[in-house]
Amino acid sequence: MSETAGMVLNRLVTQHEFPNAVLKDVLGRLQSNALGNNDEQAKESYTWQQVRFLENWLRLKGE
């Protein structure tokens, strides 16, 4: 079974120390998306977008 976006997001957050502002931003975006969206595929896609954001943040910080 391949990893879902939520699984990857959880792994990134537990394995790396992101600033609180970054985590708060991502969590806020995910909560807003969940409230206004009933399409599960769209929710998963948006979660992958947030995963890419965190991965890019790590690259910029040299991790």
Summary of the structure (lengths in Angstrom):
residues: 63
radius of gyration: 11.9
end to end distance: 27.2
largest distance: 36.5
contacts: 141
relative contact order: 0.19
helix: 76%
strand: 0%
